[in-house]
Amino acid sequence: GMLETKIIVLAQRDKWEDHFRLDEALLSGALVLHDPQTYWPHRMVDGINFVVYHNISDLESKILYYLDPMNEQGRMTIGQRGRELALKHHRLWHQAERIL
């Protein structure tokens, strides 16, 4: 299942941003590849705790790059940082605390 997954690709419907699939993907510990959006959730940084792709060829290139055994450690590091971010800052009560 999700715990064995190396990469999760997320793509949004047009102008549909901020969904729970992102947090679910981050919690898996896999590398999350996401299409661009206007605003990112709290502390999300491209290349640090997830990776943005800009089109289909960029997506393919990044998938091949991160599946290369030479880049396994980088993929795993970004995935782990994403998981830690989701656990420390993206739970529902964290979002409620930021609003209040």
VMD Tcl script that builds the backbone (N, CA, C; Angstrom):
set m [mol new atoms 300]
animate dup $m
set s [atomselect $m all]
$s set {name element resname resid chain x y z} {
  {N N GLY 1 A 0.774 -1.172 0.000}
  {CA C GLY 1 A 0.000 0.000 0.000}
  {C C GLY 1 A 0.833 1.262 0.000}
  {N N MET 2 A 0.255 2.263 0.616}
  {CA C MET 2 A 0.857 3.596 0.615}
  {C C MET 2 A 2.239 3.605 1.262}
  {N N LEU 3 A 2.473 2.766 2.260}
  {CA C LEU 3 A 3.767 2.790 2.939}
  {C C LEU 3 A 4.892 2.236 2.069}
  {N N GLU 4 A 4.559 1.507 1.010}
  {CA C GLU 4 A 5.558 0.984 0.090}
  {C C GLU 4 A 5.734 1.868 -1.138}
  {N N THR 5 A 4.885 2.866 -1.283}
  {CA C THR 5 A 4.900 3.744 -2.443}
  {C C THR 5 A 6.111 4.668 -2.387}
  {N N LYS 6 A 6.788 4.834 -3.513}
  {CA C LYS 6 A 7.965 5.693 -3.570}
  {C C LYS 6 A 7.599 7.122 -3.942}
  {N N ILE 7 A 6.650 7.278 -4.868}
  {CA C ILE 7 A 6.259 8.602 -5.358}
  {C C ILE 7 A 4.741 8.657 -5.477}
  {N N ILE 8 A 4.169 9.767 -5.040}
  {CA C ILE 8 A 2.738 10.021 -5.226}
  {C C ILE 8 A 2.600 11.293 -6.062}
  {N N VAL 9 A 1.829 11.203 -7.140}
  {CA C VAL 9 A 1.599 12.345 -8.021}
  {C C VAL 9 A 0.209 12.892 -7.750}
  {N N LEU 10 A 0.134 14.190 -7.476}
  {CA C LEU 10 A -1.149 14.856 -7.267}
  {C C LEU 10 A -1.371 15.872 -8.377}
  {N N ALA 11 A -2.579 15.891 -8.909}
  {CA C ALA 11 A -2.979 16.870 -9.921}
  {C C ALA 11 A -4.359 17.382 -9.535}
  {N N GLN 12 A -4.516 18.678 -9.571}
  {CA C GLN 12 A -5.775 19.295 -9.148}
  {C C GLN 12 A -6.676 19.569 -10.343}
  {N N ARG 13 A -7.951 19.642 -10.071}
  {CA C ARG 13 A -8.864 20.147 -11.089}
  {C C ARG 13 A -8.584 21.639 -11.251}
  {N N ASP 14 A -8.983 22.210 -12.347}
  {CA C ASP 14 A -8.739 23.635 -12.585}
  {C C ASP 14 A -9.243 24.484 -11.428}
  {N N LYS 15 A -8.370 25.336 -10.932}
  {CA C LYS 15 A -8.678 26.311 -9.872}
  {C C LYS 15 A -9.213 25.655 -8.604}
  {N N TRP 16 A -8.814 24.432 -8.339}
  {CA C TRP 16 A -9.241 23.719 -7.141}
  {C C TRP 16 A -8.004 23.486 -6.294}
  {N N GLU 17 A -7.813 24.306 -5.271}
  {CA C GLU 17 A -6.611 24.204 -4.458}
  {C C GLU 17 A -6.954 23.863 -3.019}
  {N N ASP 18 A -5.962 23.335 -2.302}
  {CA C ASP 18 A -6.060 23.021 -0.886}
  {C C ASP 18 A -7.056 21.896 -0.629}
  {N N HIS 19 A -6.546 20.690 -0.679}
  {CA C HIS 19 A -7.383 19.512 -0.487}
  {C C HIS 19 A -6.667 18.542 0.454}
  {N N PHE 20 A -7.431 17.645 1.046}
  {CA C PHE 20 A -6.867 16.702 2.017}
  {C C PHE 20 A -5.959 15.666 1.380}
  {N N ARG 21 A -6.061 15.468 0.068}
  {CA C ARG 21 A -5.190 14.489 -0.582}
  {C C ARG 21 A -3.722 14.839 -0.392}
  {N N LEU 22 A -3.410 16.125 -0.351}
  {CA C LEU 22 A -2.025 16.543 -0.151}
  {C C LEU 22 A -1.524 16.082 1.212}
  {N N ASP 23 A -2.285 16.341 2.255}
  {CA C ASP 23 A -1.868 15.915 3.594}
  {C C ASP 23 A -1.780 14.388 3.681}
  {N N GLU 24 A -2.735 13.687 3.089}
  {CA C GLU 24 A -2.701 12.228 3.096}
  {C C GLU 24 A -1.451 11.710 2.391}
  {N N ALA 25 A -1.110 12.320 1.272}
  {CA C ALA 25 A 0.082 11.906 0.530}
  {C C ALA 25 A 1.343 12.182 1.338}
  {N N LEU 26 A 1.423 13.363 1.954}
  {CA C LEU 26 A 2.592 13.699 2.765}
  {C C LEU 26 A 2.762 12.709 3.915}
  {N N LEU 27 A 1.669 12.329 4.545}
  {CA C LEU 27 A 1.739 11.409 5.685}
  {C C LEU 27 A 2.281 10.032 5.316}
  {N N SER 28 A 2.211 9.677 4.050}
  {CA C SER 28 A 2.704 8.362 3.625}
  {C C SER 28 A 4.219 8.253 3.729}
  {N N GLY 29 A 4.911 9.384 3.663}
  {CA C GLY 29 A 6.371 9.367 3.663}
  {C C GLY 29 A 6.965 9.213 2.275}
  {N N ALA 30 A 6.119 9.056 1.266}
  {CA C ALA 30 A 6.591 8.987 -0.123}
  {C C ALA 30 A 6.898 10.401 -0.609}
  {N N LEU 31 A 7.686 10.495 -1.675}
  {CA C LEU 31 A 7.917 11.787 -2.315}
  {C C LEU 31 A 6.613 12.221 -2.965}
  {N N VAL 32 A 6.182 13.456 -2.714}
  {CA C VAL 32 A 4.956 13.982 -3.310}
  {C C VAL 32 A 5.331 14.939 -4.435}
  {N N LEU 33 A 4.843 14.632 -5.642}
  {CA C LEU 33 A 4.969 15.520 -6.799}
  {C C LEU 33 A 3.613 16.169 -7.010}
  {N N HIS 34 A 3.588 17.483 -7.078}
  {CA C HIS 34 A 2.324 18.229 -7.132}
  {C C HIS 34 A 2.386 19.264 -8.233}
  {N N ASP 35 A 1.273 19.458 -8.927}
  {CA C ASP 35 A 1.228 20.511 -9.931}
  {C C ASP 35 A 1.189 21.877 -9.238}
  {N N PRO 36 A 1.487 22.965 -9.962}
  {CA C PRO 36 A 1.549 24.289 -9.329}
  {C C PRO 36 A 0.199 24.741 -8.766}
  {N N GLN 37 A 0.269 25.549 -7.742}
  {CA C GLN 37 A -0.923 26.214 -7.223}
  {C C GLN 37 A -0.517 27.581 -6.702}
  {N N THR 38 A -1.485 28.441 -6.471}
  {CA C THR 38 A -1.210 29.828 -6.101}
  {C C THR 38 A -0.644 29.944 -4.699}
  {N N TYR 39 A -1.295 29.320 -3.742}
  {CA C TYR 39 A -0.851 29.390 -2.351}
  {C C TYR 39 A -0.610 27.984 -1.824}
  {N N TRP 40 A 0.504 27.815 -1.138}
  {CA C TRP 40 A 0.825 26.514 -0.555}
  {C C TRP 40 A 0.496 26.506 0.924}
  {N N PRO 41 A 0.113 25.368 1.453}
  {CA C PRO 41 A -0.143 25.277 2.890}
  {C C PRO 41 A 1.093 25.654 3.709}
  {N N HIS 42 A 0.858 25.917 4.951}
  {CA C HIS 42 A 1.860 26.349 5.921}
  {C C HIS 42 A 3.150 25.533 5.824}
  {N N ARG 43 A 4.277 26.217 5.584}
  {CA C ARG 43 A 5.636 25.663 5.579}
  {C C ARG 43 A 5.950 24.694 4.446}
  {N N MET 44 A 5.135 24.680 3.406}
  {CA C MET 44 A 5.425 23.843 2.242}
  {C C MET 44 A 6.485 24.543 1.393}
  {N N VAL 45 A 7.585 23.834 1.088}
  {CA C VAL 45 A 8.678 24.402 0.303}
  {C C VAL 45 A 9.076 23.418 -0.791}
  {N N ASP 46 A 8.956 23.857 -2.026}
  {CA C ASP 46 A 9.324 23.037 -3.174}
  {C C ASP 46 A 10.782 22.601 -3.072}
  {N N GLY 47 A 11.012 21.300 -3.241}
  {CA C GLY 47 A 12.361 20.762 -3.192}
  {C C GLY 47 A 12.842 20.423 -1.785}
  {N N ILE 48 A 12.079 20.821 -0.778}
  {CA C ILE 48 A 12.436 20.532 0.617}
  {C C ILE 48 A 11.531 19.444 1.189}
  {N N ASN 49 A 10.200 19.632 1.091}
  {CA C ASN 49 A 9.286 18.637 1.644}
  {C C ASN 49 A 8.244 18.139 0.629}
  {N N PHE 50 A 8.374 18.551 -0.608}
  {CA C PHE 50 A 7.600 18.057 -1.743}
  {C C PHE 50 A 8.245 18.642 -2.993}
  {N N VAL 51 A 7.777 18.250 -4.177}
  {CA C VAL 51 A 8.354 18.755 -5.430}
  {C C VAL 51 A 7.223 19.150 -6.374}
  {N N VAL 52 A 7.363 20.330 -6.996}
  {CA C VAL 52 A 6.379 20.816 -7.962}
  {C C VAL 52 A 6.807 20.397 -9.366}
  {N N TYR 53 A 5.843 19.916 -10.155}
  {CA C TYR 53 A 6.085 19.692 -11.584}
  {C C TYR 53 A 5.214 20.684 -12.350}
  {N N HIS 54 A 5.669 21.094 -13.541}
  {CA C HIS 54 A 4.991 22.171 -14.267}
  {C C HIS 54 A 4.244 21.725 -15.518}
  {N N ASN 55 A 4.554 20.552 -16.014}
  {CA C ASN 55 A 3.849 20.005 -17.176}
  {C C ASN 55 A 4.152 18.509 -17.239}
  {N N ILE 56 A 3.583 17.837 -18.211}
  {CA C ILE 56 A 3.730 16.383 -18.296}
  {C C ILE 56 A 5.184 15.967 -18.515}
  {N N SER 57 A 5.912 16.685 -19.370}
  {CA C SER 57 A 7.309 16.281 -19.600}
  {C C SER 57 A 8.164 16.536 -18.358}
  {N N ASP 58 A 7.878 17.614 -17.629}
  {CA C ASP 58 A 8.588 17.881 -16.369}
  {C C ASP 58 A 8.265 16.792 -15.347}
  {N N LEU 59 A 7.002 16.382 -15.299}
  {CA C LEU 59 A 6.590 15.305 -14.391}
  {C C LEU 59 A 7.344 14.020 -14.722}
  {N N GLU 60 A 7.366 13.652 -15.995}
  {CA C GLU 60 A 8.072 12.435 -16.402}
  {C C GLU 60 A 9.552 12.513 -16.041}
  {N N SER 61 A 10.159 13.649 -16.308}
  {CA C SER 61 A 11.580 13.840 -16.007}
  {C C SER 61 A 11.854 13.690 -14.511}
  {N N LYS 62 A 10.991 14.284 -13.678}
  {CA C LYS 62 A 11.193 14.218 -12.228}
  {C C LYS 62 A 10.933 12.809 -11.689}
  {N N ILE 63 A 9.960 12.114 -12.241}
  {CA C ILE 63 A 9.720 10.734 -11.815}
  {C C ILE 63 A 10.951 9.878 -12.121}
  {N N LEU 64 A 11.456 9.983 -13.343}
  {CA C LEU 64 A 12.634 9.200 -13.720}
  {C C LEU 64 A 13.842 9.573 -12.864}
  {N N TYR 65 A 14.002 10.863 -12.591}
  {CA C TYR 65 A 15.124 11.320 -11.763}
  {C C TYR 65 A 15.052 10.716 -10.361}
  {N N TYR 66 A 13.896 10.820 -9.723}
  {CA C TYR 66 A 13.771 10.355 -8.346}
  {C C TYR 66 A 13.678 8.834 -8.217}
  {N N LEU 67 A 13.370 8.129 -9.299}
  {CA C LEU 67 A 13.386 6.662 -9.256}
  {C C LEU 67 A 14.773 6.087 -9.547}
  {N N ASP 68 A 15.666 6.918 -10.044}
  {CA C ASP 68 A 17.046 6.475 -10.290}
  {C C ASP 68 A 17.684 6.134 -8.940}
  {N N PRO 69 A 18.281 4.956 -8.805}
  {CA C PRO 69 A 18.909 4.576 -7.531}
  {C C PRO 69 A 19.924 5.597 -7.008}
  {N N MET 70 A 20.555 6.351 -7.907}
  {CA C MET 70 A 21.514 7.379 -7.483}
  {C C MET 70 A 20.827 8.509 -6.708}
  {N N ASN 71 A 19.515 8.672 -6.906}
  {CA C ASN 71 A 18.774 9.766 -6.274}
  {C C ASN 71 A 17.807 9.273 -5.194}
  {N N GLU 72 A 17.944 8.007 -4.819}
  {CA C GLU 72 A 17.040 7.422 -3.833}
  {C C GLU 72 A 17.090 8.155 -2.495}
  {N N GLN 73 A 18.277 8.493 -2.034}
  {CA C GLN 73 A 18.399 9.167 -0.734}
  {C C GLN 73 A 17.703 10.530 -0.751}
  {N N GLY 74 A 17.862 11.270 -1.841}
  {CA C GLY 74 A 17.178 12.564 -1.948}
  {C C GLY 74 A 15.673 12.412 -1.934}
  {N N ARG 75 A 15.171 11.403 -2.683}
  {CA C ARG 75 A 13.728 11.142 -2.703}
  {C C ARG 75 A 13.226 10.796 -1.309}
  {N N MET 76 A 13.956 9.931 -0.625}
  {CA C MET 76 A 13.529 9.507 0.709}
  {C C MET 76 A 13.605 10.665 1.714}
  {N N THR 77 A 14.610 11.511 1.589}
  {CA C THR 77 A 14.750 12.663 2.493}
  {C C THR 77 A 13.592 13.637 2.322}
  {N N ILE 78 A 13.262 13.969 1.074}
  {CA C ILE 78 A 12.143 14.884 0.826}
  {C C ILE 78 A 10.843 14.266 1.329}
  {N N GLY 79 A 10.643 12.970 1.072}
  {CA C GLY 79 A 9.437 12.288 1.550}
  {C C GLY 79 A 9.328 12.309 3.062}
  {N N GLN 80 A 10.429 12.069 3.742}
  {CA C GLN 80 A 10.419 12.079 5.208}
  {C C GLN 80 A 10.147 13.478 5.750}
  {N N ARG 81 A 10.743 14.487 5.117}
  {CA C ARG 81 A 10.475 15.872 5.540}
  {C C ARG 81 A 9.004 16.228 5.352}
  {N N GLY 82 A 8.411 15.747 4.259}
  {CA C GLY 82 A 6.987 15.985 4.032}
  {C C GLY 82 A 6.138 15.332 5.108}
  {N N ARG 83 A 6.488 14.105 5.476}
  {CA C ARG 83 A 5.760 13.397 6.543}
  {C C ARG 83 A 5.873 14.152 7.864}
  {N N GLU 84 A 7.088 14.572 8.209}
  {CA C GLU 84 A 7.296 15.317 9.459}
  {C C GLU 84 A 6.506 16.626 9.447}
  {N N LEU 85 A 6.487 17.310 8.319}
  {CA C LEU 85 A 5.716 18.556 8.206}
  {C C LEU 85 A 4.235 18.291 8.456}
  {N N ALA 86 A 3.706 17.257 7.815}
  {CA C ALA 86 A 2.281 16.943 7.978}
  {C C ALA 86 A 1.950 16.601 9.425}
  {N N LEU 87 A 2.820 15.841 10.077}
  {CA C LEU 87 A 2.566 15.458 11.472}
  {C C LEU 87 A 2.677 16.639 12.427}
  {N N LYS 88 A 3.606 17.544 12.179}
  {CA C LYS 88 A 3.861 18.654 13.106}
  {C C LYS 88 A 3.018 19.895 12.841}
  {N N HIS 89 A 2.542 20.076 11.598}
  {CA C HIS 89 A 1.903 21.353 11.272}
  {C C HIS 89 A 0.616 21.264 10.467}
  {N N HIS 90 A 0.237 20.095 9.969}
  {CA C HIS 90 A -0.903 20.036 9.057}
  {C C HIS 90 A -2.079 19.217 9.570}
  {N N ARG 91 A -2.127 18.953 10.832}
  {CA C ARG 91 A -3.303 18.270 11.375}
  {C C ARG 91 A -4.418 19.296 11.568}
  {N N LEU 92 A -5.637 18.828 11.649}
  {CA C LEU 92 A -6.771 19.759 11.722}
  {C C LEU 92 A -6.652 20.736 12.881}
  {N N TRP 93 A -6.173 20.275 14.041}
  {CA C TRP 93 A -6.075 21.191 15.177}
  {C C TRP 93 A -4.990 22.238 14.958}
  {N N HIS 94 A -3.946 21.911 14.182}
  {CA C HIS 94 A -2.930 22.920 13.861}
  {C C HIS 94 A -3.559 24.038 13.019}
  {N N GLN 95 A -4.372 23.647 12.057}
  {CA C GLN 95 A -5.026 24.640 11.207}
  {C C GLN 95 A -6.002 25.487 12.018}
  {N N ALA 96 A -6.720 24.871 12.942}
  {CA C ALA 96 A -7.655 25.619 13.790}
  {C C ALA 96 A -6.899 26.611 14.676}
  {N N GLU 97 A -5.768 26.198 15.213}
  {CA C GLU 97 A -4.971 27.096 16.054}
  {C C GLU 97 A -4.463 28.302 15.272}
  {N N ARG 98 A -4.066 28.093 13.989}
  {CA C ARG 98 A -3.604 29.232 13.178}
  {C C ARG 98 A -4.725 30.211 12.912}
  {N N ILE 99 A -5.954 29.703 12.751}
  {CA C ILE 99 A -7.095 30.574 12.490}
  {C C ILE 99 A -7.451 31.367 13.741}
  {N N LEU 100 A -7.432 30.700 14.884}
  {CA C LEU 100 A -7.813 31.357 16.124}
  {C C LEU 100 A -6.679 32.238 16.590}
}
mol reanalyze $m
mol bondsrecalc $m
mol representation Tube
mol addrep $m
